[in-house]
């Protein structure tokens, strides 16, 4: 009987500890929710800018002009490091591998080539411009895969500084707006068929919101095609996140003898595995819209919270010290990505 009492006391103590841990995070999480709600509302009014960028800007303004007391720090950090993983898992339920295979091997090949060339060439250009820290890798991943989502996902994996993440997201954002305005004009000048233009927009434009804006401004058919092609690019985040995790672990983890010692639990980002499992579930047993729509909404809102947490933790003085070179790199890489994608599509699509 005494053992049962001890177990009950231990359980009560554990519950209290969990409660205190959660309550410590509550102020910061609440703040990111408030900023996320404002960003979501403004994002609907200004879709070219998008909620993600607005959330970052609001976070930066709050930090610079109002300050962020220490009581919020734990929750802000928790949002960035933990809630993002949950959001990515939820996004998996909206993906289906069947949509990818319906496009055909040519489209998949085009996306794969464009993504890897985009990442490699952007990283090379960034190094030529002598960009430091994790900015080259973040910009290259954002350019090649899926914009702010790729940056927000891989940033914690490579332990990027908040200011590096902000600069990379803003660099990507600048050329999202340019693409939404320029791509439809180029498509009409080249008299591109709807599916062909949709494939180009989905392959070359960074963020999903901008892909949708450009695609559907061209035509409904182009918009539908652009979303599916963008899905393929987004799924590239899975293997790349795994490879990055393996690389970081191999780089930082050594044994006492100086040899590499690898722990699977540290190498593999399990939230990516859960993301792929959710997509597989939706592929095998198609989920209803009544489940997918609210799940996707929650996931995207949490991403807004994550962007808010990035802004709330950003020191603008450190960003200013980086200079304008990342913007030049972003412009060059966006032009290269668009040109390579267009050439491949005109030849193979």
TANOR-V630038 format. One record per pair of residues at least 24 apart in sequence whose ideal C-beta (glycine too) atoms are under 6 Angstrom apart, sorted by the first residue. I is the first residue (numbers start at 1). J is the second residue. Records with the same first field share a line. If there is no record, write none. Layout:
I->J, J
//
This chain:
24->74
25->74, 75, 78
27->71, 72, 75
28->72, 74, 75, 76
29->75, 79
31->72
32->79, 305, 308, 309
35->59, 308
36->301, 304, 305, 308
39->304
40->304
48->177
50->209
51->304
52->148, 307
53->173
55->304, 307, 308
56->166, 307, 310, 311
59->308, 311, 312
60->311, 314
63->312
64->316
68->312
76->309, 312, 313
79->305, 306, 309
80->306, 309
81->156
83->302
84->306
85->271
87->299, 302, 303
88->271, 275
89->271, 274, 275
90->295, 298, 299
91->299
92->275, 278, 279
93->278, 282, 287, 292, 295
94->292, 296
95->279
96->282, 283
97->283
98->283
99->228, 231
100->232
106->348
110->344, 348
111->203, 232, 233
114->203, 340, 341
115->144, 233, 236
117->340
118->143, 144, 337
119->144
121->336
122->333
125->329, 332, 333
126->329
129->325, 329
133->164
134->158, 160, 164
135->164, 168, 326
138->168
139->168, 171
142->168, 172
143->333, 337
145->233, 236, 237
146->233, 234
147->172, 206, 207
148->207
150->237
152->306
154->244
157->244, 245
162->310, 313, 314
163->314, 318, 319
165->310
166->310, 314
167->319, 322, 326
171->326, 327, 330
172->206
175->330, 334
176->206, 207, 210
179->205, 210
180->210, 213, 214
183->214
184->217, 218
187->218
194->219, 221, 222
195->225
196->345, 349
197->222
198->222, 225, 226
199->225, 229, 345, 349
200->341, 342, 345
201->226
202->226, 229, 230
203->229, 341
204->337, 338, 341
238->272, 276
241->269, 272
245->269
//
